[in-house]
Amino acid sequence: MKPDFINITTENLADEHLCCIIRSKKPHQGIEAKRQWLSERLKEGHVFRKLNERAVVFIEYAPLETAWVPIIGDNYYYLYCLWVLGGQKGKGYGRSLMEYCLADARDKGKSGVCMLGAQKQKSWLSDQAFAKKFGFEVVDTTDYGYNLLALSFDGTLPSFSQHVKKPEIENKELTIYYDMQCPYICQNVERVKRYCEQNGVPVSFIEVDTLQKAKELPCVFNNWAVFYKGRFETVNLLDAASLKRILKK
């Protein structure tokens, strides 16, 4: 029996849950922000495909030209997220979702699919070891531990924007770039704000709210990026412990 997957569309967007944050039907700030972000992205060919039940089983990808990441290339898909969590693991859902993405790319005449990775797997990035089983390879790197992985169908390759290569900014205080692609962003912004207010830590939040801003970012980015003392730190969302470690540097 084949699993029952559905794609989010402009018609069902308001009614479907968005997988990452499983909640009751009560309004959730992060989910509503994600819905608003998706409502515009779906018009650009963005794909959100999920298991048709309340579970964290989904894939999310978009044409690279309109993907909100500082990666450049022609005719590629960019894979933002591929997640299968909890009791849904081990059922072949991840493979089914990846195969759907690759088949979709080939059917649409794409040159390939790419995604953000790292020399050491990051908790908020999709599993690059899993992607490599399908033929993804590292095609570009940074000096600070992040990789661009791609599966090319025609020999062409995407690359990081040149802005990514020197991840430094003038602002020395804690600085966070973010967009609303992930439902967890809103609550993480509030968590960091609250911590910084309670501990007297200056912090700047910069919302990436246009495609141009995303393409010109000074570091790798999937939906979140942290700088401190002018230097890039991580794409991981922050809890109190990770924030303390950064501020001790």
QUICORCOR-V213359 format. One record per pair of residues at least 6 apart in sequence whose ideal C-beta (glycine too) atoms are under 6 Angstrom apart, sorted by the first residue. I is the first residue (numbers start at 1). J is the second residue. D is the distance in whole Angstrom. If there is no record, write none. Layout:
I&J&D, I&J&D
This chain:
3&96&6, 4&52&4, 5&49&6, 5&51&6, 6&52&5, 7&49&5, 8&16&6, 8&48&4, 10&42&5, 13&35&6, 18&31&6, 18&34&6, 18&183&6, 19&50&5, 19&56&5, 19&58&4, 20&183&5, 21&31&6, 21&183&5, 22&54&6, 29&186&5, 30&183&4, 30&184&6, 30&186&4, 30&187&6, 31&183&5, 33&180&4, 33&186&6, 34&183&5, 37&180&4, 44&66&4, 45&63&5, 46&62&4, 47&61&5, 48&60&5, 49&59&5, 50&58&4, 51&57&4, 55&88&5, 56&83&6, 56&85&4, 57&84&5, 57&88&5, 57&93&5, 59&82&5, 59&97&4, 59&101&6, 60&80&5, 60&81&4, 61&77&5, 61&79&5, 61&101&6, 62&78&6, 64&73&5, 64&76&4, 64&78&5, 67&78&4, 68&179&6, 68&214&4, 69&78&6, 69&221&6, 70&161&4, 70&163&6, 70&164&5, 70&215&6, 70&217&4, 70&221&6, 71&158&6, 71&160&6, 72&161&6, 73&158&3, 75&110&5, 75&111&4, 76&111&6, 76&112&5, 76&114&5, 76&158&5, 77&105&5, 77&110&6, 77&113&5, 78&114&6, 79&113&6, 79&115&4, 81&126&6, 82&97&6, 82&126&4, 84&93&5, 84&94&5, 98&134&6, 105&113&5, 111&153&6, 111&154&5, 111&156&5, 112&150&6, 112&151&5, 112&152&4, 112&153&5, 113&151&5, 114&150&4, 114&158&5, 115&149&5, 116&125&6, 116&222&5, 117&128&4, 117&147&4, 117&149&5, 118&145&6, 118&146&5, 119&145&5, 122&236&6, 123&236&6, 124&236&5, 124&237&6, 128&149&6, 131&149&6, 135&151&5, 136&149&4, 136&151&5, 138&147&5, 138&149&6, 139&148&6, 139&150&5, 139&157&5, 140&148&4, 140&159&5, 140&160&5, 141&147&5, 146&220&4, 148&160&6, 150&157&6, 150&158&6, 163&216&6, 163&218&5, 164&220&6, 167&218&6, 167&219&4, 167&232&3, 168&230&5, 169&218&6, 169&227&5, 169&230&6, 172&229&5, 172&230&5, 173&202&4, 174&203&4, 174&228&5, 175&204&5, 175&227&4, 176&205&5, 176&226&5, 177&206&5, 177&208&6, 177&225&4, 178&185&5, 178&224&5, 179&208&4, 179&223&5, 181&223&4, 182&223&5, 184&237&6, 188&237&5, 192&238&6, 195&243&6, 196&203&4, 208&214&5, 219&225&5, 219&232&4, 222&235&6, 224&235&6, 224&237&6, 225&235&6, 226&233&4, 226&234&5, 228&246&5, 233&246&5
